[in-house]
Amino acid sequence: MGQPNFIAAYIVDAVAKPEPLLLLLKRASDVYLPGIWQIVTGKVNAGETILHTVKREVSEETGLKISQAYNVNITLFYERSKDQVGYSANFLVFLDQRTEITLSPKEHSEFRWCSFAKARELLAFASQRETLAHLNEFYIKDVSPNANQASLLQL
């Protein structure tokens, strides 16, 4: 299948009360897909490892420095500009919502922490909503602390 074209990072505060929260970013008005709410996403650059892309994109879009992430799944999608099927490697990052976020003004105009239910309403793509449901089922609710250690990656 080769290297993915893109990555997506779902940043979650799993211990927020009364429920876990997902960080969403609103696309700026003068970029591709203006005004949509999304998770951190980005293109894998030539010669770049996927894990470096995750670390770089999270830093560029939120100002956050991360050292680990969970490898969750992949998403296939149609890239209209190239008339081909592309795919994204999807990752989960746990973070405290009180951590300072610094948006890239070139890409995003605002951010918000949302319940998973609200995030499902706001996310523009069905595949992102499906991945969110997968995260909730297998990484967030009623899972023993060691259940997903095999997918934990050091960045």
C-alpha positions in Angstrom: 0.0 0.0 0.0 3.0 2.3 0.5 3.3 5.4 2.6 0.2 7.4 3.5 -0.3 10.8 1.9 -1.6 12.4 5.1 -1.8 12.0 8.8 -4.5 12.9 11.3 -4.0 13.5 15.0 -7.0 13.3 17.3 -6.1 15.2 20.5 -8.2 14.1 23.4 -8.4 15.0 27.1 -9.6 11.7 28.3 -9.9 12.6 32.0 -11.9 15.9 31.5 -15.1 16.0 33.6 -17.9 15.2 33.1 -16.7 13.6 29.9 -13.7 13.3 27.5 -13.1 16.2 25.2 -11.7 16.4 21.6 -9.7 19.4 20.3 -11.2 20.7 17.1 -9.6 23.4 14.8 -11.6 25.7 12.5 -10.0 26.2 9.1 -9.2 29.8 8.2 -11.4 31.6 5.7 -8.7 31.9 3.0 -7.5 28.3 2.8 -8.7 25.0 1.2 -12.0 23.9 2.9 -12.6 27.3 4.7 -14.5 27.3 7.9 -14.8 23.5 8.5 -14.0 22.0 11.9 -11.3 19.4 11.9 -8.7 17.6 13.8 -5.0 18.2 13.2 -4.2 17.0 9.7 -1.3 17.3 7.4 0.6 16.0 4.3 3.5 13.7 4.6 6.5 15.4 3.0 8.8 13.5 0.7 11.5 11.8 2.7 9.7 12.4 6.0 8.7 9.6 8.3 5.1 9.3 9.3 5.9 9.8 13.0 7.9 12.9 12.3 4.9 14.2 10.3 2.6 13.7 13.3 5.0 15.5 15.6 5.6 18.3 13.1 1.9 18.8 12.2 0.7 18.9 15.8 3.4 21.5 16.6 2.7 23.6 13.5 -1.1 23.7 14.0 -1.3 23.9 17.8 2.1 24.9 19.1 2.1 21.6 21.2 5.2 19.5 21.6 4.3 15.8 21.9 6.4 12.8 22.6 4.0 9.9 22.1 0.9 9.0 20.2 -1.3 5.9 19.6 -1.4 4.4 16.1 -5.2 4.0 15.6 -6.2 3.2 12.0 -6.1 4.4 8.5 -8.7 6.2 6.4 -9.1 6.0 2.6 -10.5 9.0 0.7 -10.7 10.4 -2.8 -8.3 13.2 -3.6 -10.1 15.2 -6.2 -7.2 17.5 -7.1 -5.1 14.4 -8.1 -8.0 12.2 -9.2 -6.8 9.3 -7.0 -7.5 7.5 -3.8 -5.3 8.7 -0.9 -5.1 7.6 2.7 -4.4 9.0 6.1 -2.7 7.3 9.0 -4.7 8.3 12.1 -3.2 8.8 15.6 -4.5 9.6 19.1 -2.7 12.0 21.4 -3.8 12.4 25.0 -3.5 15.9 26.4 -4.8 18.1 29.2 -7.3 20.7 27.9 -5.7 23.3 30.1 -2.5 23.2 28.0 -1.9 26.4 26.0 -2.8 26.1 22.3 -1.2 28.4 19.8 -2.9 28.2 16.4 -1.2 28.6 13.0 -3.0 31.7 11.7 -2.3 30.6 8.1 -4.4 27.5 8.7 -6.9 28.0 11.5 -8.9 30.8 13.0 -10.1 29.2 16.2 -10.1 26.1 18.3 -12.5 24.5 20.8 -12.6 21.5 23.1 -15.8 19.5 22.5 -17.6 16.5 23.8 -17.5 13.6 21.4 -21.2 14.1 20.7 -20.6 17.8 19.7 -17.5 16.9 17.7 -19.6 14.4 15.7 -21.9 17.3 14.8 -19.1 19.6 13.8 -16.7 17.3 12.0 -17.1 17.7 8.2 -16.2 14.2 7.1 -17.9 10.9 7.9 -14.5 9.1 8.1 -13.4 11.4 10.9 -16.6 10.7 12.8 -16.1 7.0 12.3 -12.5 7.2 13.7 -13.8 9.2 16.6 -16.3 6.4 17.4 -13.4 3.9 17.1 -11.3 5.9 19.6 -14.1 6.2 22.0 -14.8 2.5 21.9 -11.3 1.1 22.0 -9.2 3.8 23.7 -11.4 5.9 25.9 -14.3 4.1 27.6 -14.0 0.9 29.7 -10.5 -0.1 28.5 -7.9 -1.4 30.9 -4.8 0.9 31.1 -2.6 -1.6 29.2 -5.1 -2.6 26.5 -3.5 -0.5 23.7 0.1 -0.5 24.7 1.1 -2.2 21.4 -0.1 0.8 19.5 1.7 3.4 21.7 4.6 5.0 19.7 7.4 7.2 21.0 7.9 10.2 18.7 
